Amino acid sequence: MQIKNKDEALGYVDTIIRENWRKYLDEHNVDNELGKAEIDEEKNEKGHMAWSYYIEGIYMSTDGRRRWLLDTGELVETTINQDENTIEKAYLKTYGKELQSPSEVSINEAKAKAEDLLRKTDPNYSGTFGLKEVDGVGYLVWQEVRGGGSIIIGNDGGVLFSNMTGIVSPEDLIQAYKDGKRSDEAKFGGSGSGITEEQVRQYVQNKFNEEDSTDRIEDRGFAYYIDTQPREYLDTKDDSKMKIGNGPIVVLRSTGDVFSFSSNPLHMFGKTENRVGVNTAKTAEEFQTALNGLKAMGDHAALNPETLAGNK
């Protein structure tokens, strides 16, 4: 079992642990009403997350006892006594063995895995990769190009990809990993993963209520670009039928993220010297650079993608 964050820990306390206490009280003919469950502290212990919990109605004691749930699903109780006044000591006393740190991934394993996953999201990237060890987490690996993707390869076997989350800074990505956020490796680019053209076609037909919307869809490799102009314009190319302000819908192939952009010059041309925006990007690298620029400016469309149903 791997409990990833405080919310999952509280859910575990409020279901599994609550039920165990209910059974214990019933077996001992104690008519205590169990009330609200709470997590009152979170800490890291030898690479494991631990949460101090409390449920209204369970026994209290005078020895400073605190009940802890580990990310493994194991339970320990600390007291003021010298042999159990830390989580490590209490674990040893409870289970008769030392609390072991999670298995750590080697630098070579992390680098190889990260580069493989990052190349799946951007097959055209031929540049180099940076790498940094993150204490207690694993490794941060990134494409050494402006707007490139970043990924964490965790000691616990998890991964977190920046371009799948909308997270921009390495610091935020690291904190998100510590908070339990993860990416699904099956949804990285490559054969048999990501969004298919058929999924996009169905999405477009439903959105525009059309039997055939194939002429709206442009496959740019890393993403599907969807023309949002009225059908009358698409069929006649009569400029009087064009809707001013419309931009493309962009569906990222690797993640299913759906961005609805406009004809705003920042969406068309961005703010970089190459004058390439999210609407005109031809590669994943160009798109990510332009998207990161929009996010930094607080652009609503860039910061609030939807997700193609069924992909995440």
Buried (B, 14 or more C-beta within 10 A) or exposed (E): EBBBBBEBBBEBBBEBBBEEBBEEBEEEEEEBEBEEBBBEEEEEBBBBBBBBBBBEBBEEEEEEBBBBBBBBEBBBBBBEEEEBBBBBBBBBBBEEEEBEEBEBBEEEEBBEBBBEBBBBBBEEBEEEBEBEEBEBBBBBBBBEBEBBBBBBBBBBEBBBBBBBBBBBEBEEBBEBBBEBBBBEBEBBBBEEBBBBEEBBBBBBBEBBEBEEBEEBBEEBEBBBBBBBBEBEBBEEEEEEBBEEEBBBBBBBBBBBBBBBBBEBEBBBBBEBEEEBBBBBBEBBBBBBBBBBBBBEEEBEBBBEBEBBEEBE
